[in-house]
């Protein structure tokens, strides 16, 4: 874990081991406004937050994730890679049957900066057709201006996030991720986690604590 230690040493930590670099977890509101046309955060006047999960569904993770959400009686939004949903239609059906919202995360999890505008939009639209949704989140949160413009003109609502948990990062402990949520969650926050093999162990361990803290703080958890 030398790489994790080097990152923490370079950025600096507090006495809880949490890295002091807020932009890693939440882009400032003024910076969010510069990236126009996308939704980073919902209504700030209501004590409501939104759990979102990218990349699934996969049998190694999604069923356990759904069991946790059902245990607490909360809803979430799943931004699915449509290729996964096509491979595991029973998981897509279960997510929908249990009242969660389906969003599109492209068909192949393509990166906007590595793909032409036409190829990117075609892949995203193919995902939308399979998932039957106009909600969209770009993989890695990145897309070119003309790709974003094309998706907006086609009637898609693009969601990014207000709180990034870093559950995909092996440098981040369960305590660290929970502390991120406690520090940066606010009214209307869209919290992003991952329904993936890479994130599975960390996400499933920390999710109950996150939900319990949000509910104890009086937040209502809704789907988008």
N, C-alpha and C positions, 0 to 999 in steps of 0.2 A: 504493500500500500504506500510505497514511496511517493508515487505521484500525488496521492491524496494529501500526504504530509506536506509536500512542497507547495501545493496550492494553498493550503491553510496557512503555512508559514509566510508565504508571499502576501496574502490578503490580510492576515492578522485575525485573531480570534478574541472573543470575550471569554469570561470565566466559565461559560457553558459550552465552549467549543463551537460557537456559531460565528460564521464568517461575517465580518463587517463590510458588506458591500450591497446595500439595499437594492440596487438596480438589478442584481442577480435574481431577485424574487418578485419585484414589482416595479414596472416602469412608472416614473412620475406622471401625474395626470397631464401636465403640460406637454410631455413628450408623446403621450398617447394621442393627444389631439393633433399632433403633426401628421400622424398616419391616419388620414381621413377615410371615412367610409366603412370602417370596421368597428365591431363592438368589443371593447375591452372590459367594460363594467356595466352592470345594469343600474336600475333606479337606486340612487343613493339615499332616497328619503325613507325607504322601508328596510327593516332589519331582516333582509332575505339574502341568502347566498346560494351559489350554484356550483355543485360538484360536477366536474366533467372528466371523462376518461377517454384517452386517445388510443388508437391503434388496433383494438380488438375487432371482433371477438375471437378468442382462442379457447379451446377446451381446458388448457392447463391453468387458466386464470379466471376467465369470465364467470363460470358457475360459482366459485368461492366468493367473488366480488358481489355477485347478485345476492348470494345468501346473506352477506353482511348488510347490504342495503335493506333487504327484507326484514332482517332482525331488528333494525332500528326504525323501520317504517318510513324511510326517506327515499326520495326520487333523485335521479341523476340524469345526465346527458352523455351518451356514448357517441363520440366521433369515430366512426368505424372506417377501417380500410375495407373497401367494398370487396376486394379479392378474398379477404378473410370471411366476410359475411356470406359470400357466395359458396365458400368451401364448407362453412358450418351454418347452414340455414336454420338448424334447430336452435342455435344460440341467438341468432337474430330474432327468431320468433319469440324466444323466451324473454329477451330484453323488452321487446315491444309489448308482450302479453302482461308483463309486470308493471307496465305504466311508465316506463322510462322513455326519454326522447332519443330519437336516432338522428345523428348528424353525419355528414359526409367528410371523410379525410382522404379523398381521392380513391381511385381504384388500386393503384400500385404503390401508394405512399411516395409519390414523386416529389422531388425537390424543385421548387420553382426556378431557382438560379442555375440549375443544371439541365433545364428543359426549355425547349422553344415555347413561345406563347401558345401556338396552335396545339402542340402536343399536350401541354399542361392543361389547357382548358378542355380538350377532348377527354383526357383521363379523368378530370374532375367531374365532368358531365356524365361520363359512363358510371362513375361511382354513385352519383345522385340518382340515376335511373334505377339502379339495383336497389338502393337503400330507400328510394321514394321520399326524398327530403330536399328541402331548399336551404337547410342549415349547413354551413361549411366552415371547416377549419383547415388552413393550409399546413401540411407537414412541416414540422420545425418552426411554425409560425412565420415562414418566409415565403414571399412571392414577389415577383416583379410588379412594377406599377401597372403595366398593360395587362398582366394576368389578373390583377385585382380588379382593374377597370372592366375587363370582359366578364368576370364573374358577377360583379355588381349589376352590370347592364343586363345580364341574363336572369336577374331576379333573385340571386342568392344572398342570404344574410351571412356575413363573414364574422365569425367569433374568434377572438384571440383570448387573452386571459388577464386577470388582475393579480393573481397570486400563483407563482410557479413553485411547486414543492420540491422539484429535483429528485423525485422518487426513482428516476432512471440512473442516478449517479451513485456509484458504490462508495464515494467519499462521504455520503450523507447518512448519518445515523437516524434511527427512529426519533430520538429526542430532538435532533437538529430539525428534521422535517416538521415535527409538531410545533417547534418553536417558531418556524417560519410562518405557519398558519396563524399562530397566536399573535405574532407581531404585526402581520400585514393584512389580515382579513378585516374588511370593513363592509358597511352596508353596500349591497349590490355586487360584491366580489364574485368573480368567476374563477374558481380554483381548478387548476389543471393537474391531473394525475394520469397514470398510464396503465392500460389493460394489456400488458405485454410480458413476454418471458423475461426481458431485461429488467423490468421493474417489479415483477410479481412478488418476490419475497418481502421487499421493503414496503411496497404499497399495501399488501394485505396485512402486514403487521401494524402499520401506523394508522390505517383507515379507521378502525374502531375508536381509537383515541381522538382522532380529528373530529369524527362525528359527535362523540360524547362531549368534547369541549365546545363545539359550535352550539349544540343544543343547550348545554348548561349556560352559555352566554346569552341565550334567548334568541338565537338566529333560527329562522325558518329555512329549511333546505328544499329548494324547488328545482325542477328541471326547466330547461330553456324552452 
